[in-house]
Amino acid sequence: MNEFLLIFRRDFKTKETQPSPEELQQHLQQWQNWFGSLAAQDKLARPLQRWDGQGKLVNSNKGITDGPFVEIKESIGGLIIIKAKDYDEAAEIAQGCPVLNFGGNVEIRMAV
């Protein structure tokens, strides 16, 4: 088995694309169910970890900017590390990710 990083991104800024409180509750339940399913299949390589919504960016001039980053429409909403045989299996797992239900995407990277 290989380890893959799944990075979840979506637009968290455009007011019109944000879920209602009811939709958000349903969406959070979808995440819990998906994570539970991955854990039950022993596909999580590491325990889940929450990340703050802040951040900093260090640019090539060594300047530091506080986040979140207004010039970036899609922000990272989270990430997990999973176990999968190959990119195809990792992509199949990513297809079940609830971020896709709100127009988001999942970037997949394999540990080397």
SULKA-V955158 format. One record per residue. N is the residue number from 1. RES is the residue in three letters. SS is DSSP state (helix for helix, strand for strand, loop for the rest). Layout:
n->N res->RES ss->SS
n->N res->RES ss->SS
//
This chain:
n->1 res->MET ss->loop
n->2 res->ASN ss->strand
n->3 res->GLU ss->strand
n->4 res->PHE ss->strand
n->5 res->LEU ss->strand
n->6 res->LEU ss->strand
n->7 res->ILE ss->strand
n->8 res->PHE ss->strand
n->9 res->ARG ss->strand
n->10 res->ARG ss->strand
n->11 res->ASP ss->strand
n->12 res->PHE ss->loop
n->13 res->LYS ss->loop
n->14 res->THR ss->loop
n->15 res->LYS ss->helix
n->16 res->GLU ss->helix
n->17 res->THR ss->helix
n->18 res->GLN ss->loop
n->19 res->PRO ss->loop
n->20 res->SER ss->loop
n->21 res->PRO ss->helix
n->22 res->GLU ss->helix
n->23 res->GLU ss->helix
n->24 res->LEU ss->helix
n->25 res->GLN ss->helix
n->26 res->GLN ss->helix
n->27 res->HIS ss->helix
n->28 res->LEU ss->helix
n->29 res->GLN ss->helix
n->30 res->GLN ss->helix
n->31 res->TRP ss->helix
n->32 res->GLN ss->helix
n->33 res->ASN ss->helix
n->34 res->TRP ss->helix
n->35 res->PHE ss->helix
n->36 res->GLY ss->helix
n->37 res->SER ss->helix
n->38 res->LEU ss->helix
n->39 res->ALA ss->helix
n->40 res->ALA ss->helix
n->41 res->GLN ss->loop
n->42 res->ASP ss->loop
n->43 res->LYS ss->loop
n->44 res->LEU ss->strand
n->45 res->ALA ss->loop
n->46 res->ARG ss->loop
n->47 res->PRO ss->loop
n->48 res->LEU ss->loop
n->49 res->GLN ss->loop
n->50 res->ARG ss->loop
n->51 res->TRP ss->loop
n->52 res->ASP ss->loop
n->53 res->GLY ss->loop
n->54 res->GLN ss->loop
n->55 res->GLY ss->loop
n->56 res->LYS ss->strand
n->57 res->LEU ss->strand
n->58 res->VAL ss->strand
n->59 res->ASN ss->loop
n->60 res->SER ss->loop
n->61 res->ASN ss->loop
n->62 res->LYS ss->loop
n->63 res->GLY ss->loop
n->64 res->ILE ss->strand
n->65 res->THR ss->strand
n->66 res->ASP ss->strand
n->67 res->GLY ss->loop
n->68 res->PRO ss->loop
n->69 res->PHE ss->loop
n->70 res->VAL ss->loop
n->71 res->GLU ss->loop
n->72 res->ILE ss->loop
n->73 res->LYS ss->loop
n->74 res->GLU ss->strand
n->75 res->SER ss->strand
n->76 res->ILE ss->strand
n->77 res->GLY ss->strand
n->78 res->GLY ss->strand
n->79 res->LEU ss->strand
n->80 res->ILE ss->strand
n->81 res->ILE ss->strand
n->82 res->ILE ss->strand
n->83 res->LYS ss->strand
n->84 res->ALA ss->strand
n->85 res->LYS ss->loop
n->86 res->ASP ss->loop
n->87 res->TYR ss->helix
n->88 res->ASP ss->helix
n->89 res->GLU ss->helix
n->90 res->ALA ss->helix
n->91 res->ALA ss->helix
n->92 res->GLU ss->helix
n->93 res->ILE ss->helix
n->94 res->ALA ss->helix
n->95 res->GLN ss->loop
n->96 res->GLY ss->loop
n->97 res->CYS ss->loop
n->98 res->PRO ss->helix
n->99 res->VAL ss->helix
n->100 res->LEU ss->helix
n->101 res->ASN ss->helix
n->102 res->PHE ss->helix
n->103 res->GLY ss->loop
n->104 res->GLY ss->loop
n->105 res->ASN ss->strand
n->106 res->VAL ss->strand
n->107 res->GLU ss->strand
n->108 res->ILE ss->strand
n->109 res->ARG ss->strand
n->110 res->MET ss->strand
n->111 res->ALA ss->loop
n->112 res->VAL ss->loop
//
